[in-house]
Amino acid sequence: MANVVLQTDIAGVEGKHGKVRDIYDLGDSLLIAASDRISAFDVIMQSGIPHKGQVLTDISRFWFKFLDGVVENHLITSNVADFPAPFCDYPDQLAGRTMLVKKTKVLPVECIVRGYITGSGWKEYQREGTVCGIKLPEGLKQCQQLPEVIFTPSTKAEIGEHDENIDYETCVGLIGEEAATFVRDKSLEIFQKASEYAASKGILLADTKFEWGEIDGKIILIDEVLTPDSSRFWPADKYEAGRDQESFDKQFVRNYLEEIKFDKSGEGVVLPDEIIENTSAKYIEAYEKLTGEKFVPAE
């Protein structure tokens, strides 16, 4: 099995380690390395997924380029040779999985856009007839396409905590009306463009989340964008409303954890080789289908 990077280790430099990313603060910029860690139900597993960090980074870079002219983003470079010392001396750990980005003031909301009813939205709809407080028509099936795309923001939770869905008015209260209007409208615009493109590649974009940051008086797109970790991608040729869908993400991991009745808290588990290999293959398939490019592991 291919080598995995569970955590980067740069001599003499302290990093901040999230669920998946290792972040190094360089003053006016950040270095973000996507590890091969995988989390499910907000718990980090003990096993890594080969090539996952590179796939996430490559897909984000693809979408940043795709959205050029639509929205500004935080990417400066992903070329290790252009990183400041000592990071430029660690291509073995950082190549392919790392972005040098502008440092922004991160807005404290996750901007979720939903085109289909699934996940926590489906569960709420079954109880209340709503998704994040938004009233929806009666009689929708699981994973059915919504009558119109909806914006459903959430809070940003610390590691080990769960994000909480909030309504638009609460979002306005957190970041102000002007910023809330901007991120809502841009999130919906990006989702629409990405959905149309993905559909042309035989992929349905069910939902996704965007993160935004403020710099020099402007709000720009940050973090990862439209990856299998931040989105639900479904193969269009296998789609059928009324049931769970196959997906280009960590569904193998989620299903396995459900099978073993994982309690969705505490420490993650060691995953079987088959689950690891199948999950890695799904991430790579997502990259190749979306971009039309053959995946080439970084050297």
N, C-alpha and C positions, 0 to 999 in steps of 0.2 A: 504494500500500500504506500502511496506517496507520502512524503514527509509533511507534517502539519506544524504550523506555528501557533501554539496556544497562547503565547504571550511574547511580545518583543522585549528584549533586554539590551538597552544601550548603556554602555559603561559610563558611570558618572552622571547620568541623567535620570531624573525621577519622572515617571509618567503617571497619568491617571488612567485606570483601567475600567472600562465600562463593560456592558454585557458582551460586546463583540469587539469594540474598538479600543486601541491604546492611543491616548492623546498626550502630546508633548507641547507644552506652552513655550513658544519662542519669543514672547513679548508682543509684537504686533502681528504675529502669524501663529498658526498651529500646525503641527505635523500629526496627521491622523492615519494610523495603521490599522487596517482591517485584519484582525486575526482570523484563525480558523475555528475559534470558539463558536458554539451554537447554543442558543437559549431557546427554551420552549416553556410556555406558561410562566414567563418571567424568571425562569430558573436556568442557570448556566450548567450545561452538561459537563461531565468529566472528559468526554471524548471530543476530539475536534473533527472537522470535515475537510478532507484534502481539497485544496484549490478554492475553498469557499471565499476566503478573504480577497483573493485576486478577482474572482468572478464579481463580487460585490463592487469592487473598485472599478473594474473594467465597465460594468453596466452603468454605474454612476457617471463615469467619464463619457460614455456614449450618449447618455441623455443630456448631460450638460451641453455637449456639442449640438445635439439635436434641438435644444431649446434656446440656442444662441439667437439673440434678437427678440426673444419672447420675454426672457427674464434674466437678470444678472445672477451669477453664482459666485461661490467663494473660492473656486479652484485657481491656484497659481501655477503649480506644476506637479506632475507625478513622476518626473525623471529623477531617480536617486542621485545621479551625478550633479544635479542642480541644487540638492538639499545642502543647507549649511552644515559645517562640521559640528559634532562628530557623526551625524546621521548619514552623510554621504559615504562613510566608511563601512556601512552595514547593508550592502545590497543583498546579502544572503538572507537577511530577515525582512528587509523592507521592499525589495524589488517587486513590482506588480501589484502590491497591496496597499500602497501608501500615497497620500496626497498632502502636499504643502498647500495650506489654504489661508485665506484672510481671516483674521480674528474679528469676530463680531460680538455684539451684545445679543445673546440668544433670546428670542421671544419665548415666554414660558407656556406656550401652547403647542400641541401637535395638531396639525391641520389635516384631518382625515376626510377623504372624499370617497363616497360609496356610489357605485353604479349598479350593484346587485345586492340583494339582501342575504347576508350570511354572517357567520361568526356571532359576536355578541349582539349585533344588530338583529339577527334572526331570533335570538333568545328573547330580547326585549319585545320584539314585535309579537311573538307568541303570547307574552304576558299582557302587554299593554296596548298593542295595535300601533305602537310608535317605534321610531329609532331615534335615540337621543332626544326624545321629546317631540320629534317631528311626526305629526299624524300621517299615516299612510293608508291607502285604500284597503278594504277588507279582502280576504281571500288570496293574498299573495302566497306563493309556494316558496319553500326553501330554495335559495340561490336564484330566485327569479330576478330578471332585470327590473330595476325600479322604473316607475313612470318617468321620472327625471332624476338626474344625478343630484345628490345631496351633500352638503358640507356639514360635518359633525365633529367639531373640535374636541380635544381632550386635554387634560392636564398632563404635564410631564413628570413622571414618577421617578424617584430615586431607585437605584438597583435593589431588587428584592421586593419593591412595592409595585402596585398595579396602577396604571393610568386610570383616570376617572373621566368618563364622558361628561361634557358640559354643553349647555346650550349656547347659542350665539350671543345672547345678552351677557352671559358670564364671561365669554371671550372678550367682549367689548370692555367689560369691567377690568379685566386683567391687563389688556394691552392698549386700550383706547379705541375710539370708534374709527379713526382714520386708518390705523394699522390693521384693525380687524377687517375692515372693508377691503383693504388691499390684499391681505393674505387669503381671504375668502375668494375674492374674484380671480386672483392669479392661480390659486389652487384648482379652482373649477376649470379655468382656461387650460392649464397644463394637462389636467386629467383628460379633458376632451381631445386635445391634440394627441396625447399619448395613446388613448384608447383607439383612435382612428388608425394610428400607425400600427399598434399591436395587432389590431384586427386584420390588417393587411398581411401580417405574418402568421395568421392562424391562431392568434392568442387573444383571449378575453381578459381585459383588466377589470377585475371585480371591484377592488378598492385599493387605496394606498394612503400613505401618510407623508406629508411634507413638513420640513422644519425650516424656519426662517430666522434670520439674524439682521440686526441693524448696524450699519457702518456708514459714517460720513453722511448721516441724515437719510440714507437710503435703506430699504429693506431688500435683502437678497436671499436667494435660495441656498441653503447650507446642508451639511450632513450628507447622507446618501439620498439618492433619488430614484424612485421607480425600480427598486431591486426586488428580488424574491424575499428579502427580509422585511422590506417595508410595504410590500404589496401582495395581493393575491392575483396570480396569473393562472388562467385555466386554458387548457387546450380546447379550441373552439369546436373541433370535430368530435369531441367526446362530451360536449356540454349537454345537459338535460336538466331542466328545472325540476324541483321536487326531491332532490337528494344532494348529498355531499358530492363535490366535484374532485376530480384529479387536479393536482396543482403542481406548479414548478417551484416548490419551496421545501420547507421542512415538514411536510405532511407525513412522510415516513416516520419521522421522529415523534411527532405528536401522536400518531396512531399507535406506535409502539408503547409510548408512555401510558396511553389510555388502556392498552391491553394488559400492562403489568400493574394497572391501578396506582400509578404514581400519584402521590398526594399533592403535587404542584406547589411544594414548598421545601425549605431546607436545602440539602445538597443535591446536585444533579447526579445522574447515574452514568455508569460506563455503558456505552451503546454497543450492540452486536455489530460485527464486521459487515454483515449484510445490510443493515440499516445505514451504516456510515457510507458504504459504497453506493447504494441506491440514491442516497441524499446528494452525494457529490455529483453523481451523474445527472440528477435533476437540475442542479444549479448550472452545470455546464451546458445542458440542453437549453435552459432558459437563455443563457448568453448567446448561444449560436443561433437560436431561432429569432431572437430579437434583433441582433446585429447583422445577421447574415454572414458572420465571420467565423472561421474555425478557431476554437479556443487553443491558445498556445501558452503552456505554463511558463512563467517567468524563470529566467536562469539566474 
